Amino acid sequence: MNARNRSTDLDLSRWTRRRLRLVGGALGVGLLAGVLGTLLGTALLTDPSVARTKTFALGALCLGLGLLGWSGSVFAGPGIENMHRHLDSGSDWSETDSRRAMARLGGFGAGVMAGVVLAAQVI
Amino acid sequence: MISRRFLLKRLLLLVPVLFGVATFVFAMLHLAPGDPARLIAGRRAPDAFVQQVRTELGLNRPVYVQYGEFLLDVVRFDFGKSYQIQKGAPVSEILEARFPVTLELAVLGQLTGIALGIPLGVLSAVKQDSLTDHLTRIGALTGISVPIFWSGPILIMVFGVMLGWLPTFGRIATTYTYESVTHMILIDTLLSGNPAAFVSAARHMLLPVLVIGIYSMALISRMMRSSMLEVIRQDYMRTARAKGQGANITVMKHGFQNALIPVITVIGIQFGTLLGGAILTETVFSINGVGTLLVEAINNSDYPVVQGTVLLFALLFTLVNLGVDVTYSYLDPRIEQ
């Protein structure tokens, strides 16, 4: 019983770590992109609030697309996989890959948005 | 029987979908060119006045504060107040008045599509390669290929202008008055106990419903035909016939329900398209529904109205798809697994 509990704990921590790494990596890159985007925009444009708004909106666009893509993959992914198998289309598209890609995109978007907030506080 | 776990999973998935749509719409509106404050103040207004309008609308606050407040308001189903369309009126009130109009149109169009498409699809499959089949297929192909913005004016020209049988715009003749209770004109005129007003509303509704119905019918009949053709070749259908069951009973009792599963998917997905199609239909027939409201709101940079409308569309679309999933598992319990 204890061994089983320990193995479940290990599985859960591995499961969480893997997902955190996936989203966290994209979030970090997004954060950097958000800060740089805001600073660059502020330097190039006359109105710094425009730079902040547009960079933040771009990040929100990525987050929105990521969320919609992720939930779309969960909703329809198995069906699409079955359809590919049924049609023997030779596609290597899978629900898992799609979810991972969308989680990355969403993480990146959230990172950009956080980056803009951070840059705005610094400026 | 639908399991609670299945239903709960589907309902929980609505949260990221709606959050995603809300974020996406917010982003699109802030990336689009045009300043709502400038639009409201007027092109020649002094900068100080534009700034004052911006402050009044709360657009001078940092974008992330606006985003956070927007999300909080969405959770409370409060979409804010209209900037331009009905200045100061709560968006929820505007939607409450306009949404039933679109819903009535889309539901009637969809029902027309189902009522025509399913029998035609079954008939086409049962009488495969006959003249009926060819005619149905040509009709369906035409229905799919012809866009609403073309079929609408053509129907107006034929039935409204040339033959003069049906009215071409609006929802009811101006001579009739009725009390607006549900904002669905057919129900309201019925409730008001005025048969002449009901007939007038039905006549006004006929062309727009037909435009949506033809498009919907085309896809449904195509899908029903191919699905039915696949089912009637199954072994169990042959077995039922070999046991002496009549052809019609075999098709309707054993074939129809199984062939219906992919058709229901199409109907569910199509409902969203029909709501989008209602935007065009409403514009062509001058109907004051959510479609025309959305176009007006986009043209006027009325952020709260656009956000509210799109979120309402998204909510309805996801709920319809949830309904489709539930129907699926009712028709074939294996799908739930």
Chai-1 contact restraints between the chains, C-beta under 6 A:
chainA,res_idxA,chainB,res_idxB,connection_type,confidence,min_distance_angstrom,max_distance_angstrom,comment,restraint_id
A,R52,B,V63,contact,1.0,0.0,6.0,A-B,restraint_1
A,T53,B,H30,contact,1.0,0.0,6.0,A-B,restraint_2
A,T53,B,V63,contact,1.0,0.0,6.0,A-B,restraint_3
A,F56,B,V63,contact,1.0,0.0,6.0,A-B,restraint_4
A,A57,B,A27,contact,1.0,0.0,6.0,A-B,restraint_5
A,A57,B,H30,contact,1.0,0.0,6.0,A-B,restraint_6
A,A57,B,L31,contact,1.0,0.0,6.0,A-B,restraint_7
A,A60,B,T23,contact,1.0,0.0,6.0,A-B,restraint_8
A,A60,B,F26,contact,1.0,0.0,6.0,A-B,restraint_9
A,A60,B,A27,contact,1.0,0.0,6.0,A-B,restraint_10
A,L61,B,A27,contact,1.0,0.0,6.0,A-B,restraint_11
A,L63,B,T23,contact,1.0,0.0,6.0,A-B,restraint_12
A,G64,B,G20,contact,1.0,0.0,6.0,A-B,restraint_13
A,G64,B,T23,contact,1.0,0.0,6.0,A-B,restraint_14
A,G64,B,F24,contact,1.0,0.0,6.0,A-B,restraint_15
A,G64,B,A27,contact,1.0,0.0,6.0,A-B,restraint_16
A,L67,B,P16,contact,1.0,0.0,6.0,A-B,restraint_17
A,L67,B,F19,contact,1.0,0.0,6.0,A-B,restraint_18
A,L67,B,G20,contact,1.0,0.0,6.0,A-B,restraint_19
A,L68,B,G20,contact,1.0,0.0,6.0,A-B,restraint_20
A,S71,B,L13,contact,1.0,0.0,6.0,A-B,restraint_21
A,S71,B,P16,contact,1.0,0.0,6.0,A-B,restraint_22
A,S71,B,V17,contact,1.0,0.0,6.0,A-B,restraint_23
A,V117,B,Y64,contact,1.0,0.0,6.0,A-B,restraint_24
